[in-house]
Amino acid sequence: MILEQIIENKKNYKLDKSSENPIRSVLKSISWRVIGTIDTILISWIITGEITTAFSIGSIELVTKMVLFFFHERVWNKIKWGKKWD
């Protein structure tokens, strides 16, 4: 599903240079999730006092929020409001 979108948008991206390439969105989501997951693990550890529980919560959150962020970026990329168009 994500791979199909990346392949399809690679073709369309050449036509619309003001859009963000899907690969860039993937890399942004990964880097942001690393930061967010470290935060979640630390908060979970402080609240539960258990490092294994904290890592369990962090690992689930890592995957789900990365997928959500990717689609969130792709939807916002289609919204013209706030973009400068040549």
HELIX and SHEET records of a PDB file:
HELIX    1   1 ILE A    2  TYR A   13  1                                  12    
HELIX    2   2 PRO A   22  THR A   48  1                                  27    
HELIX    3   3 ILE A   51  LYS A   78  1                                  28    
END                                                                             
